[in-house]
Amino acid sequence: HVRLVETGGGLVQPGGSLRLSCTPSSGSVSKADVMAWYRQVPGEQRELVARIRRDDTIDYADAVLGRFIISRDNAKNTVYLQMSSLKSEDTAVYLCNFHIYFGGNSYWGQGTQVTVSS
């Protein structure tokens, strides 16, 4: 079982930046087939924000393309989401996901709240 801890959320003004971090309390981000960030707004479906695969290929949701950057630091065992040019519609709980293809195991963190407001 992999436990994930997300940090870095908070309140930021529109146009501002935040960096989220995701660290497993057990396990290694380098062992995941996919590390991803999702976000969820109450009453809405959870949506993929960005993901990085073991081979370092990356996908972004259209809504964040050009503004967010996902990265992985194996030495620090951490995955980051650098968010820039934040908009009010980016307000959500951001959740980290650790996914293994074999067996379909997928682990989630508790999430960190990001609020973009003036």
C-alpha positions in Angstrom: 0.0 0.0 0.0 1.3 3.5 -0.9 0.4 6.5 1.1 0.7 9.9 -0.6 1.2 13.2 1.0 0.4 16.4 -0.9 1.5 19.8 0.2 1.7 23.3 -1.3 -1.9 24.3 -1.6 -3.3 27.6 -0.4 -5.0 30.9 -1.4 -3.5 32.8 -4.3 -4.6 35.8 -6.3 -5.5 35.4 -10.0 -2.3 35.4 -12.1 -0.3 34.0 -9.2 1.7 30.8 -8.9 1.8 27.8 -6.6 3.9 24.6 -6.5 2.3 21.4 -5.2 4.4 18.5 -4.0 3.5 14.8 -3.7 5.7 12.5 -1.7 4.9 8.8 -0.9 5.3 7.9 2.8 6.2 4.5 1.4 7.1 3.4 -2.0 9.1 5.3 -4.7 7.8 7.6 -7.4 10.3 6.1 -9.7 8.5 2.8 -9.4 5.1 4.1 -10.5 4.1 3.5 -14.1 2.2 6.8 -13.9 2.3 9.7 -11.4 -0.6 12.1 -11.9 -2.3 15.2 -10.5 -6.1 15.4 -10.6 -8.4 18.0 -9.3 -12.0 17.9 -8.0 -14.6 20.6 -7.3 -17.5 19.6 -5.1 -20.4 18.2 -7.1 -18.2 17.7 -10.2 -16.3 14.8 -11.6 -12.6 14.4 -10.8 -10.5 15.5 -13.7 -7.0 14.8 -14.8 -4.7 17.8 -14.7 -1.3 16.3 -15.7 0.5 13.0 -15.7 4.1 11.8 -16.1 4.8 8.2 -17.1 7.8 6.1 -16.1 9.4 6.9 -19.5 9.0 10.6 -18.8 6.2 11.2 -21.3 3.8 13.8 -20.1 0.2 14.8 -20.8 -1.7 17.9 -19.8 -5.4 18.7 -19.7 -6.1 21.4 -22.3 -7.3 23.7 -19.6 -3.8 23.9 -18.0 -1.6 23.5 -21.1 1.1 26.2 -21.1 0.4 27.2 -17.5 1.2 24.1 -15.4 4.3 21.9 -15.4 4.5 18.4 -13.9 7.9 17.1 -12.9 9.4 14.2 -11.0 12.5 14.3 -8.8 13.5 10.7 -8.1 16.3 11.7 -5.7 13.8 13.6 -3.5 11.1 11.0 -4.2 8.7 13.7 -5.1 6.4 14.8 -7.9 5.7 18.4 -8.4 3.0 20.5 -10.1 4.1 24.0 -10.8 1.1 26.1 -11.5 1.3 29.6 -13.0 -1.1 32.2 -14.3 -3.7 30.8 -12.0 -7.4 31.5 -12.7 -10.4 31.3 -10.5 -11.5 28.2 -12.4 -8.4 26.4 -11.2 -9.9 26.4 -7.7 -10.2 22.8 -6.5 -8.8 20.1 -4.3 -5.7 18.8 -6.1 -5.0 15.1 -5.6 -1.9 13.1 -6.3 -2.2 9.6 -7.9 0.3 6.7 -8.0 -0.7 4.1 -10.6 0.8 0.7 -11.4 -0.4 -1.0 -14.6 0.2 -4.5 -13.3 -2.8 -5.4 -11.2 -4.3 -2.0 -11.8 -3.3 -0.7 -8.4 -4.0 3.0 -7.9 -3.3 5.1 -4.8 -4.6 8.5 -3.9 -3.5 11.2 -1.5 -5.9 13.2 0.7 -5.6 16.2 -1.5 -4.6 19.8 -1.0 -6.9 22.8 -1.5 -6.0 25.4 -4.0 -8.1 28.6 -4.0 -7.7 31.3 -6.6 -9.4 34.5 -5.5 -8.8 38.2 -5.2 
